[in-house]
């Protein structure tokens, strides 16, 4: 459940769905472009499931899966940051040159209610819906007046009080785009990064069926495969969108949710390395 199902599932969900969410909500690509780029990358990666499966027949299931886990731990954050950079260079530049800081009274964002209770929480909700990274600053909070109740700082600009129009204007002046620019974005490089993530998914997914079959004797194989597979994929993968979105919203960092993936993969790597046997030469009758 942990060493196999949870590990490959969080990589698969991240490569399939987190990329699409990042393209739409953070990089601000339109639905058709985001879906098209993501779909093409997945299609190109599909044959590699067969190739990595064949490789696991020759060198072993664990070697292929563990290699995929290690590469995921090393490459996940760089690849997603590069996807953002190539899909929306203006946004990437604005985040580097004009960081967003916000503070005020009761500045706690709650992801559950439809309407936030305080102006500062409403401001955080506005920034989160735009996919903009922010920091909650105690220094700015000290300068916020009771009347303003919230202070936004974008680079050197200061906006007192929550006003969506004023916030949008300040962000625009600082270079934050409202949508991606077709003239500057590089969809080819974006696609190649998504393709690389899909290869990591293929590498960890391809050996799974044979690995699980070979782990258990025939008399208990059906139950022994089914329970850990469905619990691992259903819970660890199924809750990934919710948990990672919650982490991003609460932290103000659109990339924070990927720590969920990294944590699950790190634990899966240890469990697979230490506790699971190599199986590729076992007889399964």
N, C-alpha and C positions, 0 to 999 in steps of 0.2 A: 504493500500500500504506500509506504513512504519512499522506499528506495527506487521504485519503478513508476507506479501510477501517478503519484503526486508530482514527482520530478518532471516527467515528460509532459504532463498535462499543463502545468503552469507555463512551461515554455511554449507549448502549442497555443494556448489561449492568448498569451502575450503576443506571439508572432501573428496570429490571425486577427484578434480583436483590438488589442491595445494599439497596434499600429493604425488601424482604421480610426479609432477614437482620437489619437494624436493628430492625424492628418486633418480631421474635421474640426476638432474643438480647440486645438492649440495652433497648428500651422494654418488653419482657416481655409483649407481647400474646399471647393464646392463638392457636393455629394457625388456627382458623376465622376469627377477627376479623382477624388480620393478612393472611391470604390474601384475604379478602373485600374489605377496604379497598384493598389493592393491585390486585386484579382490576378493581374498579369504576373506579379512577383510570385504568388502562390502557385500559379500554373507552371511557371518555369521550374519551381522547386519540386513539383510532384515526382518527376522521374528519379530524383535523388533518394526518395524513400526506398525504391527498388535497389538502387546502387548501395546504399548504406546497409540494407538488409542482406544483400549478397556479401558485403564486406564482413558483416557480423558472422556469416556462415564460415568464413575463412580464418578470422583472427579472434573471434569471441564476442559474445553479446556485451559483456561488461566493458571491454575496451572501447567499443564504439560509444556506448552510453556515457561512460565516464568522461570520455573526450568531449562529448557534447555538453555535459554539465560544466566542465572546466571552461570551455570556450564561452559558454553563456555567462558565467560569472565574470569573465574578463571583458566581454564585448558588449553586454547588454546596454549599459549606460552610454558608452561612446556611440553606439549605433543609433540609439534613439535621439541623442542630441544632434547627431549628424543629419538624421531624417528631418528634424525641425529646421536645421540650418539650410539645407538644400530646398526644402519645400517652401520656406518663407524666410529668406535671408534678412529682410527688413526687421522682422520680429526678433530674430536671433541677435541682430546688431543692437536693437533697442534694449533688450534685456541686459546686454553687456554694458551699454553706455549710460542708461537711464534706469537704474533699478527702482522698483516701486516699494515704498514704505507707507504703512498706514497705522494709525493709532487712534484711540479715543476711549470713551467710557463703555464698559461692557462689550469690549471688542472680542467677542467669541462667536465664531460662525457655527451654526447648527445645521447639519446637512439634511435634517428630516423635515422641518416645517416648510410650507409653501412660501410663507412670508417671514422674514427675520424680524426679531423683536426690537432691535435697537438700530439706530442709524449706522453705527460702525459695523454691525453684523450685516446690514444691507449692503454696505460698501464692499465688504469681503465677498458677499454673494455675487455682486456685480463683477468684481475682478475674476472670480472663479469661473463665472459663466463665459467670460472672454478668454479663458485659458491663460491668463497673465500671472506670472510668478510675483509674489509679494512677500514682504516681511512685516510682521507686526512689531513696531518699534516702540519701546518704552520711553525713549528720549523724546520722540515726537508726541507721545501721549502726555508728557509733562507740560508741553506747550499748548495742548489743545484746551480751548476754553470750554466752559460748561455749556455755553450757548451753541458752539459749533458741534460739540459732541464727537466729532471725528475729523481727523486731519489726514489728507492724502499728500504724499511727497513723491513726485515723479522727477527723478534727476534733481534739478535745482528748483523746480516748480512746487508751490504749496497751494493746496486747495482746502479751504475750511468748510466743513459741513458736507453732507452727502447730497450730491446733485449729479445724476447720471449724465446729463448733458455736459456739465463742467468737467466731470471726470473724463468723459470721452474726448473733450477738447484738449485737456492737458496731456492725455496719452497720445493723441494725434500729433501735437506739437513736439513731443519727445521722440516721435518716429515709430510709435506702435501702430501697425496697420490694422485696418478693419477687415481686410481680406488679403489673400496672397496676390502677389503681382506676377502675372504670367510672363512679363518681360525679364524678370530677374530670377525666378525660381528655376530649379534644375530637376525636372521630373525623372530624367535618366539616372542621376545619382541617387535620388530618393528611392527609385525602384530597386537599384542595386543594393541599397542598405536593407530594404525590406526583404529582398531575396536572401541576403546573408542571414537575417533572423529566421527565415523559413528553412534555411539549410540546418540551422541549429535544431529546429523543431524536427526536421526529417531525421537527423542523426540520432536523436533521443527516442523518436517514435518507432523507427523502422525495426529495431530488434525486439520490440515489446512482445508481440504475439508469440514468437518462438520462445523467447525467454520465459514467459509465464507458463507455457505448455511444458517446457523442459524442467521447470522447478518442482513440479508435483507429480506423484505417481498417478496412474490412470484412475484408480478407484476413488480418489478425492479431488481429481483435477478440476471438474466443473465448478464445484463449490469454492475450492481454493483459489481459482482464478477469478471467479465472478465477484466475490465479496470484496477483496482488496481493490480490484480494478474499479468497480463502480463507486465504492466509498472514496477512493483516492481521486478519481476523476470528477465525481459529482460534488464533493465538498471542497477539495483544494482548488480545482479548476472552476467549478460552478460559482464559488464565492469570490473568485479573483476580480471580476469587474466591480463588484460592490465594495470589497475591501480596498482595492487599489484606488478607486475613485474617492472613497472616504479619506484615505491617507493623503491624497493630493489636495482635497478640499480643506482638510483641517490644517495642513502644513503650509499651504500657499505655494507649494512647489509642484508644478505639473508633472515632474518626473518622480515624485516621492513614492508613488504607488508601485514603482518597479522594485522597491525594496521588498515587497511581498514576494515577488518572483525570485529575487536573489536569495532570500532567506529559505524559501522552500527548496530551491535547487541546491543550496549549500548543505542542508540537512539530508536531502536525497543522495547527494554525492557521498557523504560520510556513511550513510546506511548501506548504500550499494557497495561501496569499497570494502567495508569492514564485515558486513553481515551476510551478504548474498554471494552464493557460489557461482563460479562460471559453469555454464550448462551446455555449451554448443556441441559438445561431443557425447552428450548423454543419449542413451536409448530411451525412447518415450513409450515403448509398448509395456 
